[in-house]
């Protein structure tokens, strides 16, 4: 079992996020998607360290929900900043980007 699991998409690739937000990854850019740290190893700085090692000098984007404060904190520690944000409202199966 992994202590840290990080899934990525490498450019060039067109990416569509929840709510319909679209952007294109250029060659050499990566999108970090689903990722987690084993609960027994959280709070030890492993995630930011793994992100820094994995990304190196590439341009990378991450996606998180507004309520995932621990992930946002880890991204900040790894040197990320906010590029854009949006909200998705789900009403009876319809996803509306605000």
KAQUIVEN-V266127 format. One record per run of one state. SS is the DSSP state (helix for helix, strand for strand, loop for the rest). FROM is the first residue (numbers start at 1). LEN is the number of residues. If there is no record, write none. Layout:
ss: (SS SS)
from: (FROM FROM)
len: (LEN LEN)
This chain:
ss: (loop strand loop strand loop helix loop strand loop strand loop helix loop helix loop strand loop helix loop strand loop strand loop)
from: (1 4 11 13 17 18 21 22 26 29 38 39 42 46 56 59 63 69 78 88 92 94 98)
len: (3 7 2 4 1 3 1 4 3 9 1 3 4 10 3 4 6 9 10 4 2 4 1)
